[in-house]
Amino acid sequence: MIISTAIAEFFRSGKKIKYAKAETILNAGQNPDGVYYISRGYVKAYNITKDGNEHLFLIYKPGEIFPVRWAWMQRDNSSFYKAITPVEVYRLPRKDFVSFINSNHKASLEFLNMVMKMFSIYISRVDNLEFNNARLRLIDRLLLLGKRIGIKTGDGKVKLPISLTHSDIASSINLTRETVSRECQALENQGFIHYEKKHIMNINLDKLDQELYVHYEQMK
């Protein structure tokens, strides 16, 4: 269901498009046909490294738009966008979107809030690299994912609405898949995470938060 905001209501007049899971929505370097608003599903933004691997930047959720930089500044689109789940979007021409944001105070505040949240995620990627071991780096990333897109199930736990692979996580925090697999196994054994069909689907936020808290206390 489309979220009730000024931006959401505006996009209702756009073209509704559906994408299947794993279907590419935009390619890097492609001139977008418009600005996309996600009403259902999840989309990942990534690029391809020199060795041909995906490097995950951000997971977009319902209520968000992309590509943001192109939408506002008309900078070249440098990322790939792919549906992680079945996705439904509304698409409108960039000029219509910019005109609307410039003329609607409520919408401009919503857009600013959206951009700042995305900016904070990119900042967290830099902060994540300051952790001096793989376990803490992984915990920090799982906390971000759980708090951003997790669905609360009680007792400080969340269920992820997407299937995350070790490669997805590894590419977002500059670790190897093998290292992430080893650390994830340790976290599962300790009850921090739980797998369903070989994918991380449940995260205990309270336990992970406590683990990071202990680390910071030891640093004092």
N, C-alpha and C positions, 0 to 999 in steps of 0.2 A: 504494500500500500504506500502510495506517495506521501511523504511527510508534509504536514501542513505548515508551510512557511511562505513568506512573500516570494522567494525565489522558486519554490516548488509550484506555487500557483501560476507563476509566470510561465514556467516550462510546460504546463499542461497544454498550452496552445501549440507546442512543437510536434515534430514528427516522432511517433512512438516506434522504437526499433527493438527487436529481441535478438539476443545472441545466445548461442549454445555454449555450454561449458567448454573451456579451452579454445574458444573461437577468438581470433585476433580482431580487435575493434579498430585500432590505429597502429600503423607502422612508424618507426622512427624515420624522420625526414619527410613523412607524408604531410601534405597540406590538409588539415582537417576540414571536413565539410560543414563544421559548426561546433558549437559548444554542447557537451553532453552532460545531462543530469541523470544520475542513477536513481531510479525508483525502486528497483528490486535487484538483489544480487551483489556480488563483489567483483571488483576489477583490480588487477595488479599492474603497476607501472614498473618497467624494468628496461635495462639496455643489455646489449650483448658484448661481452668482453672479447679481447683479442684472441683468446683461445676458444671462443665459440660458446661460452657458458652464459647463462642468464645471471644478471646482477640485479636483485630485487631492490627497488627504491621504496615503494609505498603501496599499501592496499587501500583502495577506495571503497567506501561503504555507501549504503542508501542515504540519500540526502546530500551527496557531494557532487561536485562538477569537475570535469576535466576536458582538455588539458588547461590547467589554470594559467600558466605563464603565457601560453598562446592566446587564451581568451582575453586576458587583460592587456598584455603588452605586445601581442602579436609576434612574439619571438618564435623562432623555428621550433617545431616539435621535435625534440631529441629523444623521446622515449617510445617504447612499445607499450600498448595497452591491450591486455588480454582478459577475457572473462574467466574468473576462477570457478564460478558457479553459473547456472543459467542466469542471464542478466536482461533486464528491461531498462532502457534509457529513453529519455526525451531529448531531441536535438533541435537547436534553434541556430539561426545565423549569428555569427559573432557580433555584427553591427547592432542587431536587435538586443542582444544581451548587454553590450556596453551601454547602449542608450538607456536601457531599463535601469541598470545599476546607477547611472549618473543622475537619473531623475527620481529615484525612489529611495528615500532616506532609510527606511526599514530594511530594504533589500541590500543597500550598500553596507549597512552594519552587519547583516548576516554574512555577506560575502567577505568582509574584513575578518570576522570571527573564524570563518572557514579557512581563509588563507593563513591566519596566525596559527591555527591548530596544525596545519600541514607544515608550516615553517618550524614549529616546535618539534615535529617528528624528525625533520632533517637535522635539526640541531642535536637531537638525541642520538642520531647515528654517529655524530662526531664524538659526543660524550661517551658513547659505548666503547669506542676504541681505547679509551683511557683505562679500562679495566685490564689488569695485568695477567689475568688467566681466563681460559676458555669457559670455565664453569660460570663465572660471574658475568661474563659477556653474554652468555646464553640466557641466564636467568633474567638479566636486564631486558633482553629482547622479548622473552616470553611474557614478562610483565607488561611491556608496552602493547603487545598484541592482545593479551587478555583484557586489559583495561580499555583498549580502543574498540575492539569488535566482539569481545566475549559476551555471552548471554548468561546472566547470573542464575545459578542453580541452588544457591544456599551454602551455608558453612564456609563462606569465603572462596567459593569455587565458581568457575565459569566454564561454559561449553563453547568451543569455537564453532562458528557457522560455516567454516571452510576446512578443507583438508590440507594440512601443511606437511610438506615433505622435509626431510633433513636438508636436502639441497636448497630448498627455498630459504630456510632459516640461515644456513651457512653463507649463502650469497649476500645476505643482508648485513652480516656482521664480520665479513672477511675472515671466515674460518673454513676449514675443509669439511666436506661432508662426513668424512670418517671421524673427525674430532667431534662434530655435533652429534653423530650417532652414538659415540661412546659416552658423551656427557648426558645425553638424553636418557640412555639406559640407566645411568646412575641416578638421575632425577626420578625416573619411574620407580626404581627400586626403593627409593626413599619416600614415595607417595606425593611427590611434587606435581607430577603430570600423569596422565592416563591415556593409553592408546586405544583406538578403535579402528580395526581393519588396517593396521600398520601406519596410521596417521595420528599425530597428536590432536586430540579432540577435547580433552579436559585439563584445566590448569587450576592448581590451588594457589590463588593469589596471596592468601594470608601467609602460607608457608614460604613462598618465594620472597615476599616482602620482608619477612623475618630473617631470611638468609642474607639478604642485602644489608639489613640493619646491623646484624652481627658483624658483617665485614667492615662497615663504616665505624662501628664502635671499636673494633680492633685497631683501626688506623689512628685513633685519637691518642 
